Amino acid sequence: MFYTKGPGDQVNCQVCPRLCNIAPGKRGFCRVRENEGGTLYATNYSECSSSALDPIEKKPLYHFFPGHLILSLGTVGCNLRCGFCQNWRIAQQTPRTVSLAPDRAVEMALQQKERGYPCVGLAYTYSEPFMWYEYVYDTAKLARDAGLKNVLVTNGYVNKQPLRELLPYIDAMNIDVKAFTDDFYRSTCAGRLDPVLRTVELVHGHCHIEITTLLVTGLNDSPEEISRLVDWLSGVDPDIPLHFSRYFPNYKLDLPPTPEETLRLAGDMARQKLRYVYIGNAPHLKASSTICPGCGAVLINREGYQTQVGEMTGGACSRCGEKIPLVM
């Protein structure tokens, strides 16, 4: 899906902002879309590199069926090259995969429900799901027909038309906004910032969304940059949950872990304009629970991935009546 043909059997991929021109016998930047004689093929269709029944909070999604599980699937390939990638072994290498047809993926999720697990559906995650586009599209349609929810955990680096065609089948997204400068995206991720911001703005209002920003020591964690990120997101919707995540050395980056004080400061700054701000990978900061912005009551208490709904009734705070934007 989403390519045009050029002279000499060249093809131009239209899925993401890279718009790769691919010669016959070659693959695009993502390593999975291949030109065979002027036809573009998704070589990773039905190829699953990772699967797990995860807490939905692990995505992370804190306002979408809290306390539930979701069958999480990943493939290979990515259209960014983040130096700090946590899943680089499947995103940037060629791991072993198993064939998993769309109907079988849906069947697996339904089996979890039949066994009594609180599984709400399927999450397309681990590597970049937009590089698994055709498989996600086919599977999400079947999952929707079966009464299951569909979740994308994505870098948001996608073009408008593919995004709009998939959106009707997607119930929630966690979108990485990896920084708030184009220099960071270009130097550290081999991408650009504007297409990601556009994705968030297009998705808002069509499905549930939450945002994650990994604060990388000395690269994207300055108060000035955090302030710009918060200003932009509050302008989209101050009710969108923002997750700051602690960086640890991985893949090609060996910088020190994000100082906890940096995370604490980022959280304090964000809460001045956003109503729901969380800090991940830093349990000592105890910033994972959902707090009522009206009265400060603990609405959902989280310890690791253990979740307990507290002072809430009918989607509102039991103490003050504040309506909470949750999908339950």
N, C-alpha and C positions, 0 to 999 in steps of 0.2 A: 504494500500500500504506500502511496505518497512518494512517487518519483516521476521524473520526466525523462524522455529519451533524447539524446543528442546525436551529433554526427559520429560516425565510426563506432557505433554501438556503445558510446559513452552514456552514462546515466547520471542524473542529478537527483540525489536523495533530498526529500522535502520534509522529513520527520522532525529534524531539529535545526536550530539556527546555523549549524555548520554548513548546511547545503553542500555536502560533499559531492564533488565531481569524481565519479568512479569509473576507471577504465575496465574493459573486459578482463575477467580473471582476477580482479582486485577487490579489496574490501574497503569500506569507509573507516573513518577515525574510530568508530565504536568497535571495530573488529568483528562484527557479526552480520553486517549487511553486505552481500556480495553480488557483483555484477557477473552474470553468466550469459554471455552472448547478447547483451543488451536488455536483459531482464534482471531486475533487482530482487534477490531472494533474502529472506530472513533465515539465516542458517541456524539460529538458536530456537526456532519455533519448536515448542514442546520439550525443549532440552532444559531440564531442571537440575541446578547445581546444589541447591540447598532447600530443605523444608523443615518446618518445626511448628508445633502447636504452642504459640507464644501468648503471654499476657498482652492484651492490647496496649497496656501502658508502655511496653517495650518499644513501640513503633517510633517515637512516643506519641500516643494519643491519650489525653487525660480527660477530655470532655466527650468522648464517644464510647458509649457502652462501658463505663468504668467497671473494673472487676471481672470483665469477660475475657475469653480467649479468642484467638483468631489463627486459622491455618495460614502460615506464612511460606511463600514460595519465592525462590530467586533463580536467576539464570546466570549467564556470563555476559560480559561486555558493558561498556559505559561510554558516554559521549563527553565526559570530563576526565581530567587527569589530576585529581587532587593529591598533592604531595603528602597529605595526612590521612589518606583513605584507610578506613578501618576494615573494609571488606576487599582489599586489593587482590587477595588471592583468587577471588572469583570475578571481580570487576576488571582486573588488568592482566590476569593470567588465563590459562586454559585448563581449568580443573575437570575432573571426571563429572559427567552428567548422566542422568537417567531420563528416559523418555516418559513424559507425563502428558497424556492427551487432555484437552480441556474438559471433556466429560468425566474423565477419571479424577481430575483435580476437584471438580464439584462433588463427585461421589465421596471422595475422602473427607471433605468438609462436612457433608451430611452425616457420614458415619460417626464423626466426633460428637455431633449432636445426639445421635441415636444412642451413643454410649453414655450419655448423661453429662458430657462436658459442656460448659456454657460457651460454645463456639458460635460466633456470630457470622462467620463467613471466611473470605479469603483476603489476604494481604499480599500484594506484589511488591517485593522489597529485596533487601540485601545487595543486589546490583541495581542498575537503573531500569525501572520497569518500562519506560518509554522506548528503550532499545529492545524490548520484548513486545513491541506494540501489537502486532497481529495476534499473538497468543493471548495477551491480556484482553484485547478486544473480544475475541471469540469466547474466552473463558468467563469474562465478566457478564456477557449477555446470558450465558447459560446459568451462571450463579444467580443473576437477578431473577430469572424465570423460576429458579428453585427456592426463592425466598431468602437468599443469602445476601449479605452485605459485601461490598467490594471496597478495598482500601488500597491507595497508592502511597508508597513512601518514596519520594522522588526528589531529584535535584531541580525539577521545574524547568529544565533546559529543553523546551519543546516549542514547535511552531503552533500558530493559532488553529489551523484547520484540523490537524490530528487531535489536538487537545479538545476542541469543540465536539468532534465526532465521538470521542470516548466519554466525555463528561456525563452524558445521560445515564451511564451505567455505573458511575462511581459515586459512592456514598460519603467517603472521607478521604482526605489527603493530609499527610504531613510533608511539607515542602521545606527543603533546606534553603535558607538564605545564608550562604556561606560567609558573607562579608557584606559591607556596604560601600565598597570602592571597586571600581572597574579594574584598578591596578592589581588588587588582590586576585580577582577572578582570572585576569590574564596571566599573572606571574605564577600563581600557586595552583590554579585549577585548569588552565588552558581554555578558559571560556570568557563570557562577558556577563555583566550584572543585569543589564536592562531586560533581556528576555526572561530572566527569573522573576523580576518584579512584575513584569507584564503577566506572567502566568498566575501569580498570586492575585492580582487585580481581576483577571478574567474568571478565575475559579470562585472568587468570593461571591456568595449568593447562590451558587449552583450546587455546592456540596459543603459538608463540614470541613474546615481547614484548621490546621495548627502549624506553627512555624518553628523550626529549629535552627539555631545558630551555634556552631561549635566555636568557642572562643580560643583561638590559637595564640599562644604566648608571644606578644610583641608584634603580631602581624595584623590582627583585626580586633584587638581588645581595648583600644584607646577609648576614653570617655567620649571624645568627639565623635568617633565612628558609631559607638553605641547610641549616642544621642540622635544621630541622623537616622539610624535604623528604627528607633522607637518613634521618632516623629513621623516617618513614612508609614509605619504599621498602624499607628493610632489614627492616621488620616484615612486608611482603608477601613478599619473597624477596631476600636479599642477593646472589643470583646474577643478578638482572635487570641487564643492562648499562644504565648511565646515561651519556648524552651531554650534557655542557655545551657549548653553542655560543656563539660570540662574536657579539654584536650589532654591526651597522653601521647607520648612519642609512638609513631607508627609509620610504616611504609618508608617514605623518603625523608621524613622530617624527624629530627632528633632534638627538638627544642624542649625546654623543661615543661612539665605539666602546668596548666593554667593555675596561677596562685588562687587560693580560695578567696582572698581579699578582693581580687579582680572580679570574681564571680559574684561575690556579695555586693560590690559596688554596682555592677551591671544590673543585678536584680533590683536594687533600690532605685536606680535611675529609671528603669523601665516601669516600675509600679507607679511612678508619678503620672504616667499617661495611659498605661495599659492595665486592665482590670485583672488579668490572670497571667502571672509570670512564674515560671518554674525553673529550677536549676537541677540538671542531671549530672550523673557521674561524680557527685560530691555529697554523699549521704550525711557527712558531718554538718552540713549547712541546714539540713532539715527544711528544704524548700520545695518539697514535692507535693505537699497537701494542697487541696483546693480550699481557699479561704473566702468567705463571703465579703465582697467589696463594700457591703453596706454596714455590717456590724462587726466583722472580724471573726465570726463563728467558723469552726472547722467543719466544712461541709463533707469533704472526702479526705480521710486520713490515709496516707500512703507511707509504708515502711518497706523500702525496696519495691518489689512487685506485689506486696500484700496490700490490698485495697479494702477499706471499710467505709461505707457511706454513713455519714453522721447526721448532723442536724439539717435534714432536708425532707420536705414533704411536697410531692407533686411538682418537682422541678424548681422549688423555691426554698429559700432559707426558712427553717422552722421558727427562728427567732424574730426576724424582721420582715419576712415576706419578700425579700429581694429575689427577682426571677434570675435564674442561673442558666446560661446557654449551654445546655447539655443535651446530647442525643442518647436516650436510654430506652 
